[in-house]
Amino acid sequence: METEKLCIYDEQGTPKGIADRQTVHEKGYWHETFHCWVAGRQGSRNVVYLQLRSDGKKDFPGLFDITAAGHLLADETVEDGIREVQEELGIGVAFEELTPMGIIKDQIALSGFIDNERCHCFLYKDLENIDLRFELQLEEVSGMAKVDFEALAALFTGTKEKVNVEGFEITLDGRKKFFERAIGLKDLVPHSAGYLEKVVESIGQELRELA
C-alpha cells in the first residue's frame, strides 16, 4: 500500500508530480480520492450508510467512515474510483448511477500523518434491497451501519453529541452479528468539520428532491 503511486497537486488542483503514498502522507501533499456516500429514502426515513473499518487497518481501525472511499492512483481516472464501491462493499455499481457532489477538500493532521485530500464525492441513492447486497471486503470493512440522515447531519454540524446507528459486523468465525449503538464523533474517522458540513449539505439537497 505504501508504495502506491499518487499524483500530487497544490490546493487548487494544479498537478505537481507523482509520489508514493507514504511520502504523500508524511509531507502532506495534496492528492485526490474517491468518496461514495450511500444514502436515500427507506420507507419514511432518510438514511445514510457508514462502513465500519476493519480492526486490521493501519489507519483508523475500528472506526465508522464514509460508505466507500479510497485513493485515486496515478494511472487512474475519477471514473476508475468506482472500484472502491465494488471491492469494499461488493455492490455492482456503474459510474453513471452515481450523483456527483463535486470536489470537497478534507484535511486530517495527526503526528506523522498529514492527509490533504481533494475528494471527488458522489452519492449512490438506490437502496432497494441494499442490506442484502453487501458482500464486504473483510480486510478493509468489517461491518455496515445506517443512521437517520437528519441525526447524522446534526452530529456533523455539532448540534448533537450522539446518534443511534443500527447495523451488522462480521465476526471472526464469519457470522453476521447485528448491533444497535449510540456513537459520537470520536467513533468516526476524524474528517475535517468543513468536509463533513459540505457533505451533509450536498446529501441533504439530493434527498429533498426524493421527498
N, C-alpha and C positions, 0 to 999 in steps of 0.2 A: 504493500500500500504506500509506504513512504517513498518508493522510487517512481510512483506515478508522476507523469509529466503534466504540468498545468500551464496554461497561458496566464501571464500576469499582466496587469493593467494599472493605470493610475485610477484615481477615484472616479473620474469622469468616463472611464471605459476606453481610453486610448491604449492600444497594445504596447507592451514594453518588453516582451520576450517570453521565454519559457523557463520554468524552474521545477525542481522536484517538489513533491508535496511537503516533505519535511522542511525544506528551506522556506517554502511559501508561508508556513505557519510559524517558523522561527523569526522570519524577517517582517511578517505582517503584510506581505504583498497582497494587493487586491487581486482576486481571482473570481471565476464565475461558477455558479452552482445552479442546479435544477431542483426546484421545490414544487411538490404537488400536494395540495391540500384536498382531501376527500370530504365533502360537506354537501348537505342538501336537505330535502324535506322527507321526514319519515312520519307518516300519519299526521298528527297535529304539531310535531316538533321539528325545529331546525336543529340539526346535529352536525358535529364535526368529529372526525375520527383522528385519533392520535396513535402513533406507534409507541410501543414500549421497547426501548433499546435493550439488546441482549446484555447480560452481565459480563460477557467476554469481550465487549467492545473496549478499545483502548480509550476512546474519548466518550465521556458522559455515559458510562454503563448504568443500566437500570433506571434511566430517566425517560419520561414521556417526551415525544418530539413530533415534528411535522409528520404527516401521514407517510410520505415517502420523499426522500431527498438524497442528493449526492453531488459530488464534484463533476464538472464537465472537463474531460481530459483534453489535452492539447489538440488531439486529432478528431475531436467530436464537435458536432453542431448542437444547438439547443434542442433540435428535434430528437437527437440521439438520447437525450436525457430521459425519454420515456422508459428506457430500460430500467430505471430505478423503481418504477411502479411495478413492472413485470417481475423483476428479480426479488425485490423486498417483500412485496405483497402477494405475488403470484396471480395478479389480475391482468388479463389480456386487454390492454387499452391502446387505442390508436391515438396518435398525437392530435389528430383532428377532433377528437372527442373532448379535448381539454379547453377550458376557457382561460385565456391569458389574463393575468393580473399585472403585467408589467415587470420591470426590474425594480426590486426593493433592496436597498443596502442593509446589511446586517454586520455588526461588529461584536466579537466576543474577545475579551482580553483577559488572559489568565497568566500566571507565572510560566514563562517558557512557551506560551501558546497564544498567538495573536491571529485571530481569524477574521479577515476583512473580506466579506463576500458581496459580490453583485449577483443577487439571486433572481434568476428567471422564474417567476412564480406563476403557478397555474392552479386551476380549480377543476376537480372532477366531480360532477353532480349526479351521476347515475348510481343511485343507491339501491336499485332493485336487486334483492337477494344478496346484498353486499356481504353480509355476515357469513354467508355460505361460500363465498368466492375467495376468501382469504386463504392462501397457501404460503405461509411465512418462510422466509429465508432465515432459519433459526440462528445462524451465526451472526446475523445482523439484527433481527427483530424477534423478540420472544413473546410478544402479545399485542393485542389491539384494544383500544378503549374508545368509547364515544361519550360525548358531553354535549349538553344543550349549548347551542351557539351563543345565545344571549348571556349565559353564565360564563362561558369562556371569554367572551368579549369584555365582560366586567372584570374578570381576573387579569386579562392582559392590559387593561387600562387603569388598573389599580383601585377600582371601586369595590372589589370583592377579594377576600383573602383566601377563600377555599371554594372549590366547586366539586360536585359529585360526578364521578365517572363510573361507567359500567363496562365490563369487557371480559376478556379471557387472556390467559397466559398458558403457554405450552410448557408442561413440566419436564423434568429430566427424563422421565420414562415415556414421554410422548403424549401424555394425556392433556386434554384441554380443561384447564381449571378456571372457572368463572369467578369474577370478583365484582364487588361494588366498594368504592372507597372515596374518601374526600382527599383532594390533592391541592397543593398550593404551588406558587412559582418555584419553590425550592425542589419540587418534584419534576420540573421540566428543564430541558436544556436551556441554559441562560442566554437566550437570544436577546438582542437589544430591544429596549422599550419601543424605540421608533419603528423597528421592523414589525413587532407584534401589533402595534396600533394600526399600521398601514395594512397589514394582512386582514385584520378583523373588519376594517373599513371596506376593503375590497370584497371580502366574502359577504359582508352584510348587504352591499349593493346588489350582488348577484342573487342572494336568497330572497330579497324583497321582490325581485322580478318573478320568482317562483310562487309567491303568495297569491 
